[in-house]
Amino acid sequence: MHLFYHPENPINGVIVPLDEEVKHIRATRIREGEHVGCTDGKGNLHTCELVTDKKNTALHVLETATFKEKTPRLMLAVAPTKNQDRLEWLIEKAVEIGVHAIIPILSEHSEKPFLKSERLQRVAVAAIKQSEKYFLPRIHELTSFQEVFTMNMAQKFIAHCAVDASKKQLNSVLELGKDALICIGPEGDFSTREIETAKQNGFIAVSLGEERLRTETAGMVATTVFQMKQLL
């Protein structure tokens, strides 16, 4: 069953799709009367009947199922890449694998001081539809790394490439069943000051392996390690 997205509740049992979703519906060549799914990204899945003509498209809700968000939750804080396409790729893959929120962070060595936030949100919406998920991860606005220090999570990690005797392998220090915040730096890595300040604020320094990874690759590896750990 095709899945679409609409952020608001149905009105009188009817969902009027957003323009972008109407284009998606027409591209799939679904016929009137066929059943489709529609999620609000908050855990609700509406099974709907498509009603359409040349001018209007509507989804008539037949039934609604409500799901609980999977736990534990992962928040991925990542310094945007110079080429936003690479960040979009990471968001797509992280949403597919499973992430609660993505926080683009501005660090001392950041390559990109601004973002096209609306575009990143569209990538996340497309990813939940493709992977049939009913929770839309929050894509934060560009956030200073100092602000991330104050976030309250059960586990907090900073992945970096500098020589650091305190670093542990991420897989070895992740605790089962606990929410986590994992920070991934820019191509130039976090500064020494940022690493030390993070550790002073309760972050554990971690490694993602012996290879030196691109920012978006490191983000995908961290997300995969977190989710695979929960399966053990």
N, C-alpha and C positions, 0 to 999 in steps of 0.2 A: 504494500500500500504506500503510495506517495505521501511524503510528509511535508507540510508547509508550516509557516511561522506567522503568528499574529500576537502582539504583546498584550492586547486587551481582552477582557471577558466578552463572550458573546452577548449580543443585545437581542432579547426576545428569541433566543435560540438560533440566531443568525450571526455569522462572521462575514464581514465585508473585507476581503483581502486588501492589503496595501498594494500600491501600483506595481512594485517590484515582484510581489508574489503573484499578481495577475499575469505578469509576463512569464513567470516560471510555470504557472498552470497551463498557459496556452502553449508553451514550448514542449510540455510533456504530452500534449495532444490527448489529454484525458477527456472523455465524453461526458456530456450531461447525464446525471443520474448515477455516475460511478461514485464509489466511496473513496475518500481520501482521509488522511490524518492531518490535524492541525494542532501545534503545541504553542503555548504562550511562553515557553522557556522557564516556567516556574513550577514545572512538575505536572501540569495538566495536559492530557492528550484527548482531544476531541475527535471522535469519528464522525465524519460529515458526508453529506450527499452534495455533490457539485450541481449547482444550478447556474446556467450561463446562457447568454445570448451575445449578439454582436456588440452590445453596449455595456452590459453589466455582468458581473461575476459575483456569486455569493456561495457560501458554504453553510448548509443547513445542518445544525448539530443533531446527531442521532443519539449519541451517548458520550459520556465523559468519564475518563479514568484518571485518578490522581496517584502519582508516584512519590515516594520519598527519595530525597537526594542521597546518593551513595556517600558513605563515610568510610574512612577518614577523608578529609578534604585537603587538596593541595593548592597553595597559592604560589605561583611562579613569578618572581620579580626578575625582569631581564632588561638589560640595557639595549635600546633599539639599535639595529644595525644601520650602517650608512645607506644601504639599499633597502628600502622598506619592503620590497618583494620577499626578501629573506625572512623578515620578521613576520610577514603574513603567512609564509610557509610554516613557520614555527607555531603560530597561533592555530592554524588549521590542524596540524598534527597533534598538538597538545590537547586541543578540544576533542579530537577523535580518541586519543588514548585515555583522557580523563583528567580534567583540571577544574578547580572551582573558580579561580580568578587568575588573570594575568595583569601584572603591574609593570608597565614600561617605566624604567627608572633612569634618572639623569645622574650620572656619576662624573667624577673628575675627568675621566678619559673617554667620555661618550663621544661618538662620532656624529650623532644626529640630535640636535636640540629641539626638534619639533616633530609632530606626527600628524598624519591624516586619520584622526580618531574614528570618524564615521566609516571610513574604508575598513579599518580593523574590525569594527563591530559587524560589518556585513560579512567579513570572512568568517567570523565566529558563528553567525547565523547560518551561513551556508554549510559549515562543518557539522552543526548539530542536526541539520536536516539530512545530510549525507550519511551520518553515522547513527541516525535514529535515536537521538538523545532528547530528553524532555526538559533539561535544565540548561539555560544559556549562561555560560561563564561570564562574569563581569570583566570587561576590559577597561581598566582604569585609565584616566588621563595620565599624561607624563608626570611622574612623581619624583621628587628629590630623594636621593638615597637616604638622607638624614631622616626623612619622614618614615621610611620603611623601618628604621631602627625602633620606632615606637609601637609598631604593630604587635598585637598580642596573639601569639600562636604557641601551641604546645611544644613544637619543635621549630628551631630556626637555624638555617644553614647558609653559609656563604661559600660558594665554590670558586676557587681561584687557582692560578698557575704558579704563584710565587713559591719559593722555597720556604717551607714552614713546618717545623718539627711537630707542631700540634695537629696537623691535618690528618683526617681519617678518611677511609673510603666511605662514600655516602651510604652504600648498602650495609656497612657494618654498624653504623650508628643510628640509622632510621629505626624508630620504635613502632611496632605494630599497633594499629588502631588509633594512632594519634595524628591530628592535623599537623601539617608542616608548611613552612615557608622556606623556599629555596631561592637564593639570589644568584643570578648569572651575570657576569660582568661583560663589558664591551670587548672588542677585539684586542684593545691594549691592556686588558685586565683591570681589575680594581687597583686603586693606588694603595700603597702601604698604609697610609693614614686611614683609608676607608676600611681596610681589612682589620686593622687594630681596633678601630672604633666599633666595628660590628661585633668583634669578639668581646669587647667590654660591655656590650649591650646584650649579651647572652647568645650570640650566634656561634655555632660550631663550624670551624673551618673544615672543608671537605674537598676531596679529590673525586673526579669522575673517571679516573683511569690514567694510564701512563701516556696516552696520546694527547697532543695539543689539539683541541677542538675549536671549530668556529662557534660563535655565540649561539646561533640557531641550532647547531648540532648538540651543543652542550645542554641547551634547554630541553631538547627532545630526549636526550639520554637521561637527564635528571627526572623528567616526567615518567619515563619508562621504568627506571629503577624504583621510583616511589610506588607505582602501581603494581609492578611485579612483586615487590616486597609484601604487599597485602595478600598475595595469593599463596604465600608460603605457609 
